[in-house]
Amino acid sequence: MSDEDRFIDIEIKLAHQEDLVESLNTRIYEQQKQIDKLEAMLNALAEHLRNNAQHGQTPLNERPPHY
């Protein structure tokens, strides 16, 4: 294998690595957006539960005391 062939092989491998890194970065970005959305939903739910507890309201699926 000549030096030129090895150089071309390295360039091809580098191009594949760059594509892989870019696709992984894109996936991480998408996952972070999803995590942010889920955190916002969780915070809203926690705030809702705190507000209900402060106003003496109980969750709808809580069993009455006589059970």
Biopython code that builds the backbone (N, CA, C, O; Angstrom):
import numpy as np
from Bio.PDB.StructureBuilder import StructureBuilder

atoms = [
    (1, "MET", "N", (0.861, -1.170, 0.000)),
    (1, "MET", "CA", (0.000, 0.000, 0.000)),
    (1, "MET", "C", (0.908, 1.234, 0.000)),
    (1, "MET", "O", (1.819, 1.351, 0.820)),
    (2, "SER", "N", (0.650, 2.120, -0.904)),
    (2, "SER", "CA", (1.494, 3.315, -1.025)),
    (2, "SER", "C", (1.104, 4.355, 0.022)),
    (2, "SER", "O", (0.051, 4.269, 0.653)),
    (3, "ASP", "N", (1.970, 5.318, 0.181)),
    (3, "ASP", "CA", (1.686, 6.402, 1.114)),
    (3, "ASP", "C", (0.431, 7.159, 0.709)),
    (3, "ASP", "O", (-0.355, 7.576, 1.559)),
    (4, "GLU", "N", (0.250, 7.331, -0.581)),
    (4, "GLU", "CA", (-0.929, 8.049, -1.068)),
    (4, "GLU", "C", (-2.209, 7.270, -0.753)),
    (4, "GLU", "O", (-3.216, 7.866, -0.371)),
    (5, "ASP", "N", (-2.175, 5.949, -0.909)),
    (5, "ASP", "CA", (-3.337, 5.113, -0.587)),
    (5, "ASP", "C", (-3.661, 5.197, 0.905)),
    (5, "ASP", "O", (-4.825, 5.285, 1.295)),
    (6, "ARG", "N", (-2.625, 5.170, 1.723)),
    (6, "ARG", "CA", (-2.844, 5.269, 3.175)),
    (6, "ARG", "C", (-3.415, 6.635, 3.543)),
    (6, "ARG", "O", (-4.291, 6.737, 4.403)),
    (7, "PHE", "N", (-2.922, 7.676, 2.894)),
    (7, "PHE", "CA", (-3.421, 9.026, 3.145)),
    (7, "PHE", "C", (-4.901, 9.122, 2.769)),
    (7, "PHE", "O", (-5.694, 9.699, 3.513)),
    (8, "ILE", "N", (-5.267, 8.566, 1.636)),
    (8, "ILE", "CA", (-6.668, 8.566, 1.197)),
    (8, "ILE", "C", (-7.528, 7.782, 2.188)),
    (8, "ILE", "O", (-8.632, 8.209, 2.524)),
    (9, "ASP", "N", (-7.031, 6.645, 2.654)),
    (9, "ASP", "CA", (-7.757, 5.832, 3.633)),
    (9, "ASP", "C", (-7.981, 6.622, 4.926)),
    (9, "ASP", "O", (-9.060, 6.563, 5.516)),
    (10, "ILE", "N", (-6.970, 7.351, 5.355)),
    (10, "ILE", "CA", (-7.108, 8.165, 6.569)),
    (10, "ILE", "C", (-8.127, 9.282, 6.352)),
    (10, "ILE", "O", (-8.925, 9.564, 7.246)),
    (11, "GLU", "N", (-8.115, 9.916, 5.192)),
    (11, "GLU", "CA", (-9.090, 10.965, 4.889)),
    (11, "GLU", "C", (-10.516, 10.422, 4.906)),
    (11, "GLU", "O", (-11.430, 11.071, 5.414)),
    (12, "ILE", "N", (-10.696, 9.238, 4.353)),
    (12, "ILE", "CA", (-12.028, 8.614, 4.346)),
    (12, "ILE", "C", (-12.488, 8.330, 5.773)),
    (12, "ILE", "O", (-13.628, 8.621, 6.133)),
    (13, "LYS", "N", (-11.601, 7.764, 6.578)),
    (13, "LYS", "CA", (-11.955, 7.476, 7.972)),
    (13, "LYS", "C", (-12.266, 8.761, 8.738)),
    (13, "LYS", "O", (-13.192, 8.789, 9.548)),
    (14, "LEU", "N", (-11.509, 9.808, 8.491)),
    (14, "LEU", "CA", (-11.754, 11.091, 9.147)),
    (14, "LEU", "C", (-13.119, 11.654, 8.751)),
    (14, "LEU", "O", (-13.838, 12.192, 9.594)),
    (15, "ALA", "N", (-13.471, 11.533, 7.489)),
    (15, "ALA", "CA", (-14.776, 12.017, 7.026)),
    (15, "ALA", "C", (-15.910, 11.256, 7.717)),
    (15, "ALA", "O", (-16.916, 11.853, 8.099)),
    (16, "HIS", "N", (-15.747, 9.951, 7.875)),
    (16, "HIS", "CA", (-16.759, 9.153, 8.579)),
    (16, "HIS", "C", (-16.837, 9.557, 10.053)),
    (16, "HIS", "O", (-17.929, 9.631, 10.616)),
    (17, "GLN", "N", (-15.712, 9.814, 10.666)),
    (17, "GLN", "CA", (-15.701, 10.242, 12.066)),
    (17, "GLN", "C", (-16.389, 11.595, 12.229)),
    (17, "GLN", "O", (-17.138, 11.801, 13.184)),
    (18, "GLU", "N", (-16.137, 12.515, 11.304)),
    (18, "GLU", "CA", (-16.791, 13.823, 11.362)),
    (18, "GLU", "C", (-18.299, 13.682, 11.237)),
    (18, "GLU", "O", (-19.042, 14.353, 11.953)),
    (19, "ASP", "N", (-18.761, 12.823, 10.342)),
    (19, "ASP", "CA", (-20.199, 12.578, 10.191)),
    (19, "ASP", "C", (-20.786, 11.988, 11.471)),
    (19, "ASP", "O", (-21.871, 12.380, 11.901)),
    (20, "LEU", "N", (-20.073, 11.053, 12.069)),
    (20, "LEU", "CA", (-20.543, 10.426, 13.299)),
    (20, "LEU", "C", (-20.643, 11.444, 14.432)),
    (20, "LEU", "O", (-21.641, 11.481, 15.151)),
    (21, "VAL", "N", (-19.624, 12.254, 14.586)),
    (21, "VAL", "CA", (-19.633, 13.274, 15.637)),
    (21, "VAL", "C", (-20.793, 14.244, 15.427)),
    (21, "VAL", "O", (-21.474, 14.608, 16.386)),
    (22, "GLU", "N", (-21.019, 14.659, 14.203)),
    (22, "GLU", "CA", (-22.117, 15.578, 13.911)),
    (22, "GLU", "C", (-23.473, 14.943, 14.234)),
    (22, "GLU", "O", (-24.340, 15.595, 14.815)),
    (23, "SER", "N", (-23.653, 13.688, 13.863)),
    (23, "SER", "CA", (-24.934, 13.032, 14.153)),
    (23, "SER", "C", (-25.116, 12.823, 15.657)),
    (23, "SER", "O", (-26.233, 12.936, 16.163)),
    (24, "LEU", "N", (-24.040, 12.522, 16.373)),
    (24, "LEU", "CA", (-24.132, 12.386, 17.826)),
    (24, "LEU", "C", (-24.451, 13.728, 18.486)),
    (24, "LEU", "O", (-25.248, 13.784, 19.423)),
    (25, "ASN", "N", (-23.840, 14.798, 18.007)),
    (25, "ASN", "CA", (-24.140, 16.125, 18.542)),
    (25, "ASN", "C", (-25.600, 16.490, 18.326)),
    (25, "ASN", "O", (-26.239, 17.058, 19.212)),
    (26, "THR", "N", (-26.128, 16.165, 17.152)),
    (26, "THR", "CA", (-27.527, 16.438, 16.853)),
    (26, "THR", "C", (-28.430, 15.655, 17.799)),
    (26, "THR", "O", (-29.406, 16.195, 18.321)),
    (27, "ARG", "N", (-28.111, 14.408, 18.014)),
    (27, "ARG", "CA", (-28.933, 13.571, 18.907)),
    (27, "ARG", "C", (-28.879, 14.078, 20.341)),
    (27, "ARG", "O", (-29.901, 14.103, 21.027)),
    (28, "ILE", "N", (-27.714, 14.477, 20.795)),
    (28, "ILE", "CA", (-27.586, 15.017, 22.151)),
    (28, "ILE", "C", (-28.414, 16.285, 22.288)),
    (28, "ILE", "O", (-29.087, 16.481, 23.300)),
    (29, "TYR", "N", (-28.369, 17.142, 21.284)),
    (29, "TYR", "CA", (-29.160, 18.372, 21.292)),
    (29, "TYR", "C", (-30.657, 18.054, 21.395)),
    (29, "TYR", "O", (-31.375, 18.677, 22.178)),
    (30, "GLU", "N", (-31.118, 17.091, 20.610)),
    (30, "GLU", "CA", (-32.529, 16.699, 20.642)),
    (30, "GLU", "C", (-32.910, 16.132, 22.004)),
    (30, "GLU", "O", (-33.982, 16.434, 22.528)),
    (31, "GLN", "N", (-32.039, 15.314, 22.575)),
    (31, "GLN", "CA", (-32.317, 14.740, 23.888)),
    (31, "GLN", "C", (-32.355, 15.818, 24.960)),
    (31, "GLN", "O", (-33.181, 15.753, 25.870)),
    (32, "GLN", "N", (-31.470, 16.814, 24.868)),
    (32, "GLN", "CA", (-31.476, 17.891, 25.856)),
    (32, "GLN", "C", (-32.761, 18.700, 25.774)),
    (32, "GLN", "O", (-33.304, 19.105, 26.802)),
    (33, "LYS", "N", (-33.257, 18.943, 24.552)),
    (33, "LYS", "CA", (-34.539, 19.638, 24.407)),
    (33, "LYS", "C", (-35.658, 18.839, 25.070)),
    (33, "LYS", "O", (-36.524, 19.403, 25.738)),
    (34, "GLN", "N", (-35.633, 17.516, 24.877)),
    (34, "GLN", "CA", (-36.658, 16.664, 25.481)),
    (34, "GLN", "C", (-36.535, 16.668, 26.997)),
    (34, "GLN", "O", (-37.551, 16.718, 27.691)),
    (35, "ILE", "N", (-35.322, 16.616, 27.527)),
    (35, "ILE", "CA", (-35.102, 16.668, 28.966)),
    (35, "ILE", "C", (-35.616, 17.990, 29.526)),
    (35, "ILE", "O", (-36.278, 18.009, 30.563)),
    (36, "ASP", "N", (-35.315, 19.093, 28.846)),
    (36, "ASP", "CA", (-35.791, 20.403, 29.297)),
    (36, "ASP", "C", (-37.312, 20.452, 29.348)),
    (36, "ASP", "O", (-37.889, 20.989, 30.294)),
    (37, "LYS", "N", (-37.959, 19.893, 28.333)),
    (37, "LYS", "CA", (-39.419, 19.871, 28.299)),
    (37, "LYS", "C", (-39.976, 19.032, 29.446)),
    (37, "LYS", "O", (-40.933, 19.439, 30.106)),
    (38, "LEU", "N", (-39.387, 17.873, 29.684)),
    (38, "LEU", "CA", (-39.851, 17.011, 30.770)),
    (38, "LEU", "C", (-39.628, 17.655, 32.132)),
    (38, "LEU", "O", (-40.467, 17.520, 33.022)),
    (39, "GLU", "N", (-38.510, 18.351, 32.305)),
    (39, "GLU", "CA", (-38.252, 19.052, 33.562)),
    (39, "GLU", "C", (-39.296, 20.144, 33.792)),
    (39, "GLU", "O", (-39.769, 20.325, 34.914)),
    (40, "ALA", "N", (-39.652, 20.864, 32.744)),
    (40, "ALA", "CA", (-40.666, 21.907, 32.868)),
    (40, "ALA", "C", (-42.015, 21.297, 33.256)),
    (40, "ALA", "O", (-42.730, 21.839, 34.099)),
    (41, "MET", "N", (-42.352, 20.174, 32.637)),
    (41, "MET", "CA", (-43.609, 19.499, 32.983)),
    (41, "MET", "C", (-43.590, 19.015, 34.431)),
    (41, "MET", "O", (-44.582, 19.148, 35.148)),
    (42, "LEU", "N", (-42.473, 18.459, 34.852)),
    (42, "LEU", "CA", (-42.350, 17.972, 36.227)),
    (42, "LEU", "C", (-42.450, 19.117, 37.217)),
    (42, "LEU", "O", (-43.114, 18.992, 38.246)),
    (43, "ASN", "N", (-41.794, 20.235, 36.915)),
    (43, "ASN", "CA", (-41.877, 21.402, 37.800)),
    (43, "ASN", "C", (-43.302, 21.932, 37.886)),
    (43, "ASN", "O", (-43.759, 22.310, 38.965)),
    (44, "ALA", "N", (-44.004, 21.963, 36.763)),
    (44, "ALA", "CA", (-45.391, 22.419, 36.766)),
    (44, "ALA", "C", (-46.270, 21.479, 37.589)),
    (44, "ALA", "O", (-47.145, 21.933, 38.326)),
    (45, "LEU", "N", (-46.041, 20.188, 37.465)),
    (45, "LEU", "CA", (-46.808, 19.218, 38.250)),
    (45, "LEU", "C", (-46.521, 19.363, 39.740)),
    (45, "LEU", "O", (-47.441, 19.323, 40.557)),
    (46, "ALA", "N", (-45.253, 19.532, 40.095)),
    (46, "ALA", "CA", (-44.894, 19.706, 41.505)),
    (46, "ALA", "C", (-45.528, 20.973, 42.063)),
    (46, "ALA", "O", (-46.032, 20.972, 43.186)),
    (47, "GLU", "N", (-45.507, 22.047, 41.291)),
    (47, "GLU", "CA", (-46.121, 23.303, 41.731)),
    (47, "GLU", "C", (-47.632, 23.127, 41.900)),
    (47, "GLU", "O", (-48.214, 23.631, 42.860)),
    (48, "HIS", "N", (-48.255, 22.425, 40.981)),
    (48, "HIS", "CA", (-49.689, 22.154, 41.075)),
    (48, "HIS", "C", (-50.009, 21.366, 42.348)),
    (48, "HIS", "O", (-50.966, 21.686, 43.053)),
    (49, "LEU", "N", (-49.222, 20.354, 42.636)),
    (49, "LEU", "CA", (-49.455, 19.548, 43.840)),
    (49, "LEU", "C", (-49.232, 20.374, 45.103)),
    (49, "LEU", "O", (-49.979, 20.237, 46.072)),
    (50, "ARG", "N", (-48.196, 21.240, 45.100)),
    (50, "ARG", "CA", (-47.959, 22.102, 46.267)),
    (50, "ARG", "C", (-49.122, 23.058, 46.475)),
    (50, "ARG", "O", (-49.566, 23.261, 47.605)),
    (51, "ASN", "N", (-49.616, 23.646, 45.392)),
    (51, "ASN", "CA", (-50.745, 24.570, 45.505)),
    (51, "ASN", "C", (-51.985, 23.865, 46.033)),
    (51, "ASN", "O", (-52.699, 24.411, 46.874)),
    (52, "ASN", "N", (-52.245, 22.664, 45.549)),
    (52, "ASN", "CA", (-53.408, 21.914, 46.021)),
    (52, "ASN", "C", (-53.258, 21.559, 47.490)),
    (52, "ASN", "O", (-54.235, 21.628, 48.236)),
    (53, "ALA", "N", (-52.072, 21.183, 47.922)),
    (53, "ALA", "CA", (-51.850, 20.822, 49.321)),
    (53, "ALA", "C", (-52.013, 22.040, 50.217)),
    (53, "ALA", "O", (-52.532, 21.923, 51.327)),
    (54, "GLN", "N", (-51.579, 23.205, 49.756)),
    (54, "GLN", "CA", (-51.698, 24.433, 50.557)),
    (54, "GLN", "C", (-53.140, 24.877, 50.703)),
    (54, "GLN", "O", (-53.493, 25.519, 51.692)),
    (55, "HIS", "N", (-53.971, 24.546, 49.741)),
    (55, "HIS", "CA", (-55.377, 24.947, 49.796)),
    (55, "HIS", "C", (-56.270, 23.832, 50.335)),
    (55, "HIS", "O", (-57.493, 23.910, 50.221)),
    (56, "GLY", "N", (-55.683, 22.818, 50.906)),
    (56, "GLY", "CA", (-56.444, 21.736, 51.512)),
    (56, "GLY", "C", (-57.086, 20.788, 50.527)),
    (56, "GLY", "O", (-57.928, 19.979, 50.916)),
    (57, "GLN", "N", (-56.719, 20.863, 49.287)),
    (57, "GLN", "CA", (-57.286, 19.968, 48.286)),
    (57, "GLN", "C", (-56.470, 18.692, 48.255)),
    (57, "GLN", "O", (-55.255, 18.712, 48.449)),
    (58, "THR", "N", (-57.145, 17.590, 48.010)),
    (58, "THR", "CA", (-56.465, 16.308, 47.921)),
    (58, "THR", "C", (-56.469, 15.829, 46.481)),
    (58, "THR", "O", (-57.350, 16.204, 45.707)),
    (59, "PRO", "N", (-55.512, 15.019, 46.116)),
    (59, "PRO", "CA", (-55.509, 14.468, 44.751)),
    (59, "PRO", "C", (-56.779, 13.677, 44.468)),
    (59, "PRO", "O", (-57.374, 13.110, 45.384)),
    (60, "LEU", "N", (-57.194, 13.635, 43.219)),
    (60, "LEU", "CA", (-58.431, 12.965, 42.849)),
    (60, "LEU", "C", (-58.404, 11.466, 43.116)),
    (60, "LEU", "O", (-59.449, 10.878, 43.392)),
    (61, "ASN", "N", (-57.251, 10.842, 43.041)),
    (61, "ASN", "CA", (-57.205, 9.399, 43.221)),
    (61, "ASN", "C", (-56.889, 8.973, 44.647)),
    (61, "ASN", "O", (-56.637, 7.794, 44.894)),
    (62, "GLU", "N", (-56.898, 9.913, 45.591)),
    (62, "GLU", "CA", (-56.622, 9.556, 46.986)),
    (62, "GLU", "C", (-57.864, 8.914, 47.600)),
    (62, "GLU", "O", (-58.980, 9.398, 47.410)),
    (63, "ARG", "N", (-57.664, 7.834, 48.327)),
    (63, "ARG", "CA", (-58.795, 7.154, 48.956)),
    (63, "ARG", "C", (-59.287, 7.952, 50.161)),
    (63, "ARG", "O", (-58.499, 8.560, 50.885)),
    (64, "PRO", "N", (-60.591, 7.939, 50.360)),
    (64, "PRO", "CA", (-61.135, 8.608, 51.548)),
    (64, "PRO", "C", (-60.652, 7.914, 52.820)),
    (64, "PRO", "O", (-60.241, 6.754, 52.765)),
    (65, "PRO", "N", (-60.692, 8.597, 53.963)),
    (65, "PRO", "CA", (-60.164, 8.025, 55.204)),
    (65, "PRO", "C", (-60.852, 6.739, 55.677)),
    (65, "PRO", "O", (-60.237, 5.962, 56.408)),
    (66, "HIS", "N", (-62.100, 6.492, 55.287)),
    (66, "HIS", "CA", (-62.821, 5.307, 55.783)),
    (66, "HIS", "C", (-62.388, 4.018, 55.097)),
    (66, "HIS", "O", (-62.913, 2.962, 55.450)),
    (67, "TYR", "N", (-61.456, 4.037, 54.128)),
    (67, "TYR", "CA", (-61.011, 2.822, 53.473)),
    (67, "TYR", "C", (-59.907, 2.188, 54.225)),
    (67, "TYR", "O", (-59.401, 1.143, 53.816)),
]
sb = StructureBuilder()
sb.init_structure("model")
sb.init_model(0)
sb.init_chain("A")
sb.init_seg("    ")
for serial, (resi, resn, name, xyz) in enumerate(atoms, 1):
    if name == "N":
        sb.init_residue(resn, " ", resi, " ")
    sb.init_atom(name, np.array(xyz, "f"), 0.0, 1.0, " ", f" {name:<3s}", serial, name[0])
structure = sb.get_structure()
